[in-house]
Amino acid sequence: MERCDVEKKVSDIFESVIGVKVPKEIYNEKLLQPQYGLQPRDLFALFHELQDVFDIKFEEADLTVRRFDIFSDIVDSIMLKVQ
């Protein structure tokens, strides 16, 4: 699976699960900043949906080392598991 395909799919999941569209300009920013309006519970819902959609299991390092609150890091974690 190509990175652009994963980015698109993750972006679509963000929009359908959380109701937030993530523009490319903020792919490397922390999503829990007040201006984006996301709460930790939103990322928790996203965490479960991504595991189901991509048929993967996230490890603790996927949440801490790669930062599960940064869009590009979420995509990186998925890319490591779907290749």
Helices and strands as residue ranges (DSSP letters): H 3-13, I 14-18, G 24-26, G 34-36, H 40-54, H 60-64, H 71-82
